Amino acid sequence: MHDIIELQIWQFLCVYLLLVIVLAIMKKYRIDKSKLLLAASIKMTVQLVLAGYILTYMFENPRLSFTAVYVFAMVAFMIHRVLGKNKTLGKSFKVIVGAYITISGLFTVLYFIFVVIGISAFSPQYIIPISGMVMGNTMTGVSLGLKTFRETLNDQHARIEALTCAGVEPERILHPFVKQALETAILPTLNSMLGMGIVSLPGMMTGQILSGTVPTTAILYQIAIMIAICTAVACSCFFALYFGSKTLIHKDTQMIVLSQTPTKR
């Protein structure tokens, strides 16, 4: 295997010239997102550079406390992002969402680390990037699922009222909404798995190959992490939506309360 080619600063900075193409396209079609593109690029760069220095220190000084703090910071940010996009959910719904995405995400990561790989908890080199991939995809999946759930509830408000008045059980009314939201949430992951290896080489596999890892080893890791991601996304979305939807049912009247869902898109 060839040694990894280290990028010089001037070589790295050349990649930002590609943004000029994106800006030109935005200007051509009058897409008013130029400031957002620049802000996102700067924010991404600063965050990743800081993360690089932090991870370098952690890899050189592997301690369980450092690793735990970093992972829980990921979890806290994930919950903040998911709930930040769903501010009008009820408090009980939010608690359930936060609890189950945490439990599902951490369970998947710990299972992957201790059972699939079989390494020590003191190995931030494995725990942190795997946690990042699992948590990041979980955040995206749950956000998409909750968005679909809220929007379909709003769109079908009249139908829900009609079914409730007809005496249909609230759980049966909400079931198809949960099903649709769950399907929407996991579909991007499933589509990614379908095209993986033919249409695209995933980031984890590409990074391992560039760092000198034997392709067959990189393939095994990529297959394992994709299954872990699919599991985390499915479990997080299912439990969050299944138990969260029950908070919409009034205990005394058995009526579905939609006031917790947003009225604005």
C-alpha positions in Angstrom: 0.0 0.0 0.0 1.2 3.5 -0.7 1.8 6.0 2.1 -0.9 8.6 2.6 -0.3 11.9 0.8 -0.4 14.7 3.3 -2.0 17.9 2.0 0.0 21.2 2.3 -1.9 24.3 3.4 -1.9 25.8 -0.1 -3.2 22.6 -1.6 -6.0 22.4 1.0 -7.0 26.1 0.4 -7.4 25.3 -3.3 -10.5 23.3 -2.5 -12.3 26.5 -1.5 -12.1 27.7 -5.1 -14.8 25.1 -5.9 -17.2 27.3 -3.9 -16.8 29.9 -6.6 -18.7 27.6 -8.9 -21.5 27.1 -6.4 -21.7 30.9 -5.9 -21.8 31.4 -9.6 -24.7 29.0 -10.0 -26.6 30.7 -7.1 -26.1 34.1 -8.7 -27.2 32.8 -12.1 -30.5 31.6 -10.8 -30.8 34.3 -8.1 -30.7 31.8 -5.2 -30.4 34.0 -2.2 -28.3 31.6 -0.2 -24.8 33.0 -0.8 -24.4 34.2 2.8 -25.6 30.9 4.1 -23.1 29.0 2.0 -20.2 31.2 3.2 -21.3 31.0 6.8 -21.8 27.2 6.6 -18.3 26.8 5.0 -16.6 28.9 7.6 -18.5 27.3 10.5 -17.7 23.8 9.2 -14.0 24.7 8.8 -13.7 26.2 12.3 -15.6 23.3 14.0 -13.6 20.6 12.2 -10.2 22.3 12.8 -11.1 22.5 16.5 -12.3 18.9 16.6 -9.0 17.9 14.9 -6.9 19.4 17.7 -9.2 18.0 20.4 -9.1 14.5 18.9 -5.3 14.7 18.4 -4.9 15.4 22.1 -7.4 12.6 23.0 -5.8 10.0 20.8 -2.4 10.9 22.4 -3.9 10.8 25.9 -6.6 8.1 25.8 -8.8 8.4 28.9 -12.3 7.0 29.5 -13.4 10.4 31.0 -12.4 12.3 27.9 -14.1 9.9 25.6 -17.2 9.8 27.6 -17.5 13.6 27.8 -17.0 13.9 24.0 -19.6 11.3 23.2 -22.2 12.8 25.6 -21.5 16.2 24.0 -22.4 14.6 20.7 -25.6 13.2 22.2 -26.5 16.6 23.7 -25.9 18.4 20.4 -28.0 15.7 18.6 -30.9 16.2 21.0 -30.6 19.9 20.8 -30.7 19.9 16.9 -33.7 17.4 16.8 -35.8 19.2 19.3 -34.7 22.6 18.0 -36.5 21.7 14.7 -39.6 20.6 16.6 -40.1 23.3 19.2 -43.8 23.0 19.4 -43.9 19.4 20.4 -45.3 18.8 23.9 -42.9 18.4 26.8 -43.6 14.7 27.3 -43.1 14.1 23.6 -39.7 15.9 23.7 -38.6 13.9 26.7 -39.5 10.7 25.0 -37.7 11.7 21.8 -34.6 12.8 23.7 -34.6 9.6 25.8 -35.0 7.1 23.0 -32.6 8.6 20.5 -30.0 8.6 23.3 -30.7 5.0 24.4 -30.9 3.7 20.9 -27.8 5.6 19.7 -25.6 4.6 22.7 -26.8 1.0 22.7 -25.9 0.7 19.0 -22.5 2.3 19.5 -21.6 0.1 22.6 -22.8 -3.1 20.9 -20.6 -2.2 17.9 -17.6 -1.4 20.0 -17.7 -4.3 22.5 -19.3 -7.1 20.4 -18.5 -6.4 16.7 -15.0 -4.9 17.2 -14.3 -6.1 20.7 -12.0 -3.3 21.9 -11.5 -1.4 25.1 -13.7 1.5 26.0 -10.5 3.6 26.3 -10.0 3.6 22.5 -11.3 7.1 21.3 -9.8 6.3 17.9 -12.7 3.9 17.3 -15.4 5.1 19.7 -15.6 8.8 18.6 -15.8 8.4 14.8 -18.2 5.5 15.1 -20.4 7.5 17.6 -20.2 10.4 15.2 -21.5 8.4 12.2 -24.2 6.7 14.2 -25.4 9.9 16.1 -25.2 12.0 12.9 -27.4 9.7 10.9 -29.8 9.2 13.8 -30.2 12.9 14.2 -31.0 13.2 10.5 -33.4 10.3 10.5 -35.4 11.3 13.6 -35.6 14.9 12.4 -37.0 13.8 9.1 -39.4 11.3 10.8 -40.8 13.9 13.2 -41.2 16.5 10.4 -43.2 14.0 8.4 -45.3 13.0 11.4 -46.2 16.6 12.3 -47.0 17.7 8.7 -49.2 14.7 8.0 -51.1 15.2 11.2 -51.7 18.8 10.3 -52.8 17.9 6.8 -55.2 15.2 8.0 -56.7 17.2 10.9 -60.2 16.9 9.6 -59.9 13.2 8.9 -58.6 12.6 12.4 -61.5 14.5 13.9 -64.0 12.5 11.8 -62.4 9.1 12.8 -62.4 10.2 16.4 -66.1 11.1 16.3 -66.8 7.8 14.6 -65.4 6.0 17.7 -62.1 4.7 16.2 -59.5 4.0 18.8 -56.8 6.8 19.0 -54.0 4.2 18.6 -55.5 2.9 15.3 -55.9 6.5 14.0 -52.2 7.4 14.8 -50.8 4.1 13.6 -50.6 5.0 9.8 -49.1 8.4 10.6 -46.3 6.7 12.7 -45.8 4.1 9.9 -45.5 6.8 7.2 -43.1 8.9 9.3 -40.9 5.8 10.1 -40.8 4.8 6.5 -39.8 8.3 5.5 -37.1 8.4 8.1 -35.3 5.1 7.3 -35.7 5.4 3.5 -32.6 7.5 2.9 -30.5 5.0 4.8 -31.9 2.1 2.9 -31.4 3.9 -0.5 -27.8 4.6 0.5 -27.3 0.9 1.3 -28.7 -0.1 -2.1 -26.3 2.0 -4.0 -23.3 1.5 -1.8 -20.3 0.0 -3.5 -21.7 0.5 -7.0 -22.8 4.2 -7.2 -20.6 5.4 -4.4 -17.8 4.6 -2.0 -18.8 5.8 1.5 -16.8 8.3 3.5 -15.7 5.8 6.1 -14.4 3.3 3.5 -12.8 6.0 1.5 -11.0 7.5 4.5 -9.7 4.1 5.5 -8.4 3.3 2.0 -6.7 6.8 1.8 -5.1 6.1 5.2 -3.6 2.9 3.9 -6.1 0.3 5.1 -6.5 -2.8 3.0 -9.7 -2.4 1.0 -11.2 -5.7 2.1 -10.8 -4.6 5.8 -12.3 -1.2 4.9 -15.3 -3.0 3.3 -16.0 -5.1 6.3 -16.0 -2.0 8.6 -18.3 -0.1 6.2 -20.8 -3.0 6.0 -20.8 -3.2 9.8 -21.2 0.5 10.4 -24.0 0.8 7.8 -26.0 -1.9 9.5 -25.3 -0.2 12.9 -26.5 3.1 11.4 -29.7 1.5 10.0 -30.4 -0.1 13.3 -29.9 3.1 15.3 -32.1 5.2 12.9 -34.9 2.6 12.9 -34.9 2.1 16.6 -34.7 5.8 17.5 -37.5 6.7 15.1 -39.7 3.9 16.0 -39.5 4.3 19.8 -39.7 8.1 19.6 -42.7 8.1 17.3 -44.5 5.1 18.8 -44.3 6.3 22.4 -44.3 10.0 21.5 -47.5 9.7 19.6 -49.2 8.3 22.7 -48.6 11.6 24.5 -51.1 13.2 22.0 -53.9 11.0 23.4 -55.8 12.7 26.3 -55.9 10.2 29.1 -59.4 11.1 30.3 -61.3 11.8 27.1 -59.2 9.5 24.8 -59.2 12.3 22.3 -56.2 13.1 20.1 -54.8 16.5 21.0 -53.1 18.1 18.0 -52.4 21.5 19.7 -48.8 20.3 20.3 -48.2 20.1 16.6 -47.2 23.2 14.7 -49.7 25.1 12.5 -47.0 26.7 10.4 -44.8 24.9 7.9 
